[in-house]
Amino acid sequence: MLKVGGVLPVLTVPFNNDGSIDVDSIPRLIEHCITSKADGVVIFGLASELYKLNDNERLVILKQVIASVNSRIPVIVGTEHSGTQAAVARSIEAEKLGASALMLYPPTFVKPDEANVFSYFKAVGSAVKIPVIIQDAPAWTGVPLPVSLLSRIIKEQPNVNHIKLESPPIGDKAKLLKPLGFQIISGYGAIHLMEELTSGIDGFMPGCSLPGVFVEINHLFQNGDVKEARSLYEMILPLLTFQLTSLDTFIEIQKLLLKQMKILTTSYCREPHIPITADRIAYLNLLLSQIGLKELEGVKI
């Protein structure tokens, strides 16, 4: 069975200025990630504005992503739903369309108890043959996932064998989950990346605007060049910190950068959306000018 790992950028969803799906920008975004040597891509993560999409749009986007990737790297697909049966249906559909793995956080509308979380992931895992990633983000979902519960899930459903930890610091929980058979993925915008790499993660999911930087950090770290990896990480840390002030800000900055790189046609974010203020844009431009990355040469928002 496929093991998901390495650098796995979460794709933003491009929109036209009228709010419709910008299908034409998706192939450029995929090529941006593949030429940057990303190890896979994620569609319908939180940074994909998934909560602003209807089911028909999800289908159009997923088909375009799968076609553009064309089996060159794994495609991880978010298939969560507030209802177990609906999550199962989405998961089966994604597998049929060519998903390499699935990612789901637990239901959030009705906060489930442990029995319902267990049955949710058991139902999804048993309906598909590909790996399932549990997204453990209690600050977002309000649903805690204790190690004892996760242990039950992987024992009963062995393909539910990856977990994305998004409640830093993740090191202690990762150490408890690795011996159970979980592959550990980190998220949270890669803001704690060096600490997470040191804790032995198998992969991480940053934003999709600068995948090459994260590929280089990961390459340096895995080859023992820890000091160089840390230097590059510290170079971009002010940007990581700035963009993670809110999910809205994180998404908009990915789109603003990608538009300036001529990968996306617009930086449009669907409503409801709180745009970045002019003062913060000015500060963002100051950060970009000081970072010194080749990818950001001449980039001004």
C-alpha positions as CSV (number, residue, x, y, z in Angstrom):
1,M,0.0,0.0,0.0
2,L,1.2,3.5,-0.8
3,K,2.9,5.4,2.0
4,V,2.1,9.1,1.8
5,G,5.0,11.4,2.7
6,G,7.4,14.1,1.8
7,V,6.3,17.6,0.8
8,L,2.6,17.7,0.0
9,P,1.3,21.2,-0.8
10,V,-2.3,21.9,-0.2
11,L,-3.8,23.3,-3.4
12,T,-5.7,26.5,-3.4
13,V,-8.8,26.6,-5.6
14,P,-8.6,29.3,-8.3
15,F,-11.6,31.4,-9.0
16,N,-12.5,34.0,-11.7
17,N,-13.4,37.5,-10.6
18,D,-17.0,36.6,-10.8
19,G,-16.5,33.8,-8.3
20,S,-16.8,30.9,-10.8
21,I,-14.1,28.1,-10.8
22,D,-11.0,29.1,-12.8
23,V,-10.5,25.6,-14.3
24,D,-7.7,26.9,-16.7
25,S,-5.4,27.9,-13.9
26,I,-5.4,24.4,-12.3
27,P,-3.0,22.8,-14.8
28,R,-0.5,25.6,-14.2
29,L,-0.8,25.2,-10.4
30,I,-0.2,21.5,-10.8
31,E,2.9,22.1,-13.0
32,H,4.2,24.6,-10.4
33,C,4.1,21.9,-7.8
34,I,5.5,19.1,-9.9
35,T,8.4,21.1,-11.4
36,S,9.2,22.2,-7.8
37,K,9.5,18.4,-7.1
38,A,6.7,18.2,-4.6
39,D,6.0,14.6,-3.5
40,G,2.3,14.9,-3.9
41,V,-0.6,17.4,-3.8
42,V,-3.6,17.8,-1.6
43,I,-6.9,19.0,-2.9
44,F,-9.9,20.0,-0.6
45,G,-7.8,20.7,2.5
46,L,-8.8,23.7,4.6
47,A,-6.6,26.0,2.5
48,S,-8.7,24.9,-0.6
49,E,-11.7,26.9,0.6
50,L,-13.5,23.5,0.6
51,Y,-16.3,24.9,2.8
52,K,-17.3,27.3,0.0
53,L,-17.7,24.7,-2.7
54,N,-20.8,22.8,-3.8
55,D,-20.6,19.1,-4.7
56,N,-20.7,19.7,-8.5
57,E,-17.8,22.1,-8.2
58,R,-15.8,19.6,-6.2
59,L,-16.3,17.1,-8.9
60,V,-15.1,19.5,-11.7
61,I,-12.1,20.5,-9.7
62,L,-11.1,17.0,-8.8
63,K,-11.3,15.7,-12.3
64,Q,-9.1,18.6,-13.5
65,V,-6.6,18.0,-10.8
66,I,-6.4,14.2,-11.5
67,A,-6.1,14.8,-15.3
68,S,-3.4,17.5,-14.8
69,V,-1.3,15.3,-12.5
70,N,-1.7,12.4,-14.9
71,S,-0.4,9.8,-12.4
72,R,3.0,11.6,-12.0
73,I,2.6,12.2,-8.2
74,P,0.1,11.1,-5.6
75,V,-3.1,13.1,-5.2
76,I,-4.6,13.3,-1.7
77,V,-8.3,14.2,-1.6
78,G,-10.2,15.6,1.3
79,T,-13.6,13.8,1.5
80,E,-14.9,14.7,5.0
81,H,-18.6,15.4,5.6
82,S,-20.8,16.0,8.6
83,G,-22.6,12.8,7.9
84,T,-20.9,9.4,7.8
85,Q,-22.8,8.0,4.8
86,A,-22.0,11.2,2.8
87,A,-18.3,10.9,3.7
88,V,-18.3,7.3,2.6
89,A,-19.9,8.3,-0.8
90,R,-17.4,11.1,-1.3
91,S,-14.6,8.7,-0.5
92,I,-15.7,6.0,-2.9
93,E,-16.2,8.6,-5.7
94,A,-12.7,10.1,-5.1
95,E,-11.1,6.6,-5.3
96,K,-12.9,5.8,-8.5
97,L,-11.7,9.1,-10.1
98,G,-8.1,8.3,-9.2
99,A,-7.3,9.6,-5.8
100,S,-4.1,8.1,-4.3
101,A,-5.2,8.7,-0.7
102,L,-8.0,10.4,1.3
103,M,-7.9,12.9,4.1
104,L,-10.8,13.5,6.5
105,Y,-11.3,15.4,9.7
106,P,-14.1,14.1,12.0
107,P,-17.6,15.5,11.8
108,T,-17.9,18.9,13.3
109,F,-21.5,20.1,13.0
110,V,-22.7,17.6,15.6
111,K,-19.7,16.9,17.9
112,P,-19.3,13.1,17.8
113,D,-18.4,11.0,20.8
114,E,-15.6,8.4,20.5
115,A,-18.0,5.7,19.3
116,N,-19.1,7.9,16.5
117,V,-15.6,9.0,15.5
118,F,-14.6,5.3,15.4
119,S,-17.6,4.3,13.3
120,Y,-17.0,7.3,10.9
121,F,-13.4,6.3,10.1
122,K,-14.2,2.6,10.1
123,A,-16.9,3.1,7.6
124,V,-14.8,5.2,5.3
125,G,-11.7,3.0,5.6
126,S,-13.7,-0.2,4.9
127,A,-15.3,1.4,1.8
128,V,-12.0,2.0,0.0
129,K,-8.7,0.3,-0.6
130,I,-6.4,3.4,-0.6
131,P,-4.8,4.9,2.5
132,V,-6.9,7.2,4.7
133,I,-5.4,10.2,6.5
134,I,-7.0,11.3,9.8
135,Q,-6.8,15.1,10.2
136,D,-6.3,15.8,13.9
137,A,-7.1,19.5,14.2
138,P,-9.0,19.9,17.5
139,A,-8.6,23.7,17.5
140,W,-10.6,23.8,14.3
141,T,-12.9,20.9,14.7
142,G,-13.5,21.0,18.4
143,V,-13.2,17.1,18.4
144,P,-10.3,15.7,20.3
145,L,-8.7,12.4,19.1
146,P,-6.9,10.7,21.9
147,V,-4.2,8.1,21.3
148,S,-6.4,5.3,22.7
149,L,-9.1,6.0,20.1
150,L,-6.6,6.3,17.3
151,S,-5.1,3.0,18.4
152,R,-8.5,1.3,18.1
153,I,-9.1,2.8,14.6
154,I,-5.8,1.6,13.1
155,K,-6.2,-1.9,14.6
156,E,-9.7,-2.3,13.3
157,Q,-9.1,-0.6,9.9
158,P,-5.5,-0.9,8.8
159,N,-5.7,1.4,5.8
160,V,-6.6,4.3,8.1
161,N,-2.9,4.5,8.8
162,H,-1.8,8.1,8.3
163,I,-2.5,11.1,10.6
164,K,-2.1,14.8,10.0
165,L,-1.3,16.4,13.4
166,E,-2.3,20.1,13.6
167,S,-2.1,20.8,17.3
168,P,1.4,21.9,18.0
169,P,3.7,20.7,19.6
170,I,3.1,17.4,17.9
171,G,6.3,15.5,18.9
172,D,4.9,13.7,22.0
173,K,1.8,12.5,20.2
174,A,3.8,11.5,17.1
175,K,6.1,9.3,19.3
176,L,3.1,7.5,20.7
177,L,1.4,7.0,17.3
178,K,4.4,5.8,15.2
179,P,4.8,2.4,17.0
180,L,1.1,1.8,16.3
181,G,1.8,2.0,12.6
182,F,0.8,5.5,11.7
183,Q,2.6,7.6,9.2
184,I,2.9,11.1,10.6
185,I,2.1,14.2,8.6
186,S,2.3,17.7,10.0
187,G,0.3,20.7,8.9
188,Y,-0.5,24.1,10.5
189,G,1.1,26.0,7.6
190,A,4.6,24.5,8.3
191,I,5.2,27.2,10.9
192,H,6.8,24.7,13.3
193,L,8.5,22.7,10.5
194,M,12.0,22.4,11.9
195,E,10.7,21.1,15.3
196,E,8.4,18.7,13.4
197,L,11.2,17.4,11.2
198,T,13.3,16.8,14.3
199,S,10.5,14.8,15.8
200,G,10.6,12.3,12.8
201,I,7.6,13.2,10.7
202,D,7.0,11.3,7.5
203,G,5.7,14.3,5.6
204,F,4.1,17.7,5.8
205,M,1.5,19.8,4.1
206,P,2.5,23.5,3.5
207,G,0.8,26.0,1.3
208,C,1.2,25.7,-2.5
209,S,2.7,29.1,-3.4
210,L,6.3,28.2,-2.7
211,P,6.6,24.4,-2.7
212,G,10.2,24.5,-3.9
213,V,11.4,26.2,-0.7
214,F,9.9,23.4,1.4
215,V,11.3,20.7,-0.9
216,E,14.8,22.2,-0.4
217,I,14.4,22.4,3.4
218,N,13.2,18.8,3.5
219,H,16.1,17.7,1.2
220,L,18.7,19.5,3.3
221,F,17.3,18.1,6.5
222,Q,17.0,14.5,5.3
223,N,20.6,14.6,4.0
224,G,22.0,15.7,7.3
225,D,22.4,19.4,6.4
226,V,20.4,20.5,9.4
227,K,22.1,23.9,9.9
228,E,21.4,24.8,6.2
229,A,17.8,23.6,6.4
230,R,17.3,25.7,9.5
231,S,18.8,28.8,7.9
232,L,16.4,28.5,4.9
233,Y,13.5,27.9,7.3
234,E,14.4,30.9,9.3
235,M,14.6,33.0,6.2
236,I,10.9,32.3,5.4
237,L,9.6,32.1,9.0
238,P,8.5,35.8,9.1
239,L,6.2,35.1,6.0
240,L,4.9,31.8,7.6
241,T,4.1,33.7,10.8
242,F,2.4,36.6,9.0
243,Q,0.2,34.4,6.7
244,L,-0.9,32.2,9.6
245,T,-2.6,35.0,11.5
246,S,-5.9,33.5,10.1
247,L,-7.0,30.9,7.7
248,D,-8.4,33.7,5.4
249,T,-5.1,35.5,5.4
250,F,-3.2,32.2,4.7
251,I,-5.4,31.5,1.6
252,E,-5.3,35.0,0.3
253,I,-1.5,35.2,0.5
254,Q,-1.1,32.0,-1.4
255,K,-3.4,33.4,-4.1
256,L,-1.7,36.8,-4.2
257,L,1.8,35.2,-4.6
258,L,0.5,32.7,-7.3
259,K,-1.1,35.6,-9.2
260,Q,2.1,37.5,-9.2
261,M,4.0,34.4,-10.5
262,K,1.4,34.3,-13.3
263,I,0.2,30.8,-12.2
264,L,-3.3,32.0,-11.2
265,T,-5.3,34.5,-13.2
266,T,-6.8,36.2,-10.2
267,S,-6.4,36.2,-6.4
268,Y,-10.2,36.1,-5.8
269,C,-11.4,34.5,-2.6
270,R,-15.0,33.6,-2.3
271,E,-17.3,35.3,0.3
272,P,-17.5,35.3,3.2
273,H,-13.9,36.6,3.2
274,I,-12.1,39.2,5.2
275,P,-9.5,40.7,2.9
276,I,-6.0,41.8,4.0
277,T,-5.9,45.5,4.8
278,A,-3.7,47.9,2.8
279,D,-1.4,48.4,5.8
280,R,-0.9,44.7,6.1
281,I,-0.2,44.4,2.3
282,A,2.5,47.1,2.7
283,Y,4.1,45.1,5.5
284,L,3.8,41.9,3.4
285,N,5.7,43.5,0.6
286,L,8.4,44.6,3.0
287,L,8.7,40.9,4.1
288,L,8.8,39.7,0.6
289,S,11.6,42.2,-0.3
290,Q,13.7,41.1,2.6
291,I,13.4,37.3,2.3
292,G,15.7,37.0,-0.6
293,L,14.3,33.9,-2.3
294,K,14.8,33.6,-6.0
295,E,11.1,32.7,-6.4
296,L,10.2,36.1,-5.0
297,E,12.5,38.3,-7.0
298,G,10.5,41.2,-8.3
299,V,7.3,40.0,-6.6
300,K,5.2,42.8,-5.2
301,I,1.6,42.5,-4.2
